[in-house]
Amino acid sequence: MEPIEPMEIDTTGWSGEGTFTQVLIDRLRHVDAVRFVRVEDAPATRFDADYNFISNELYVEFAIAERREPIKRFGVFPGSRVVGGKAMTLGDLEAALAAIPGVGEPDYGDAGMLQYLRTERIIPPYQTRGYKLVELVRVYEVGTPRRS
């Protein structure tokens, strides 16, 4: 089961904010069954004096893999047919990402979405007070409607 095409990435809807989002994109390049990734800024992104909240959404499309399936012709004669199906599911992607160092298991996952939440304290040079950076990344399969 090898993918037909290399992975494509669409970042036209993304501002480029989010270190963990970039880490996910880089790691998804090494998952063979992922054919396409679209990255978008989510409407929940906010910036205040004490914290920055960044929310991004990744939409992944999986490659189509062909496999042979045994059948009986006319109910008697054995044969096989070629059947196409997704090479991976969102659950399989969850397991693949959990095994990759720097990504790990999602904080929340179900049949339609994986969600990662990362926080870090940022103290810019020459400032005594820093801010908290909160990054929320949701991963959906292409065609899944946005959750509110």
C-alpha positions, 0 to 999 in steps of 0.5 A, a space after each residue: 500500500 504505497 501512496 500514489 502522489 507525494 504530500 501537498 501542503 496548502 498554507 494560504 489560509 495560515 498566518 504562519 503563527 504557531 510553533 507546534 503547528 509547524 512541528 505537526 506539518 513537518 512530521 506529517 511530511 514523513 507519514 506516507 499515507 497523508 497525501 494533502 494537508 491544508 492549514 488554516 487560522 481558526 477564528 478563536 485566535 486572540 492576543 492580550 497583554 498576559 497571553 497569546 492564544 493561537 488556534 490553528 486547524 489542519 485538514 488532512 487527506 489520505 492517499 488511496 491504496 488499492 488492495 485485492 479482495 477475494 470474491 466468488 464469481 457466480 458463487 462458485 469460481 474463486 477470483 479477486 477484484 481490486 478495491 480502492 480505499 483510504 490508506 489510513 484513518 484518523 485513528 491510524 494517524 493518531 497512533 502514528 503521531 503518538 509514536 513520533 518524538 516531539 508530537 506525542 498523543 493528542 490531548 483529545 481525540 475522537 472519530 472526527 478530530 484530534 486536538 493538541 494543546 501546548 503552552 509555554 512561557 515566553 520572556 522576550 529579551 530586556 523585559 521583566 514580565 513575559 506572557 503565556 503562549 497557548 496554542 491549540 491545534 485541531 486536526 480534521 480529515 478533509 471534508 469534515 465541517 468545522 466545529 464551533 
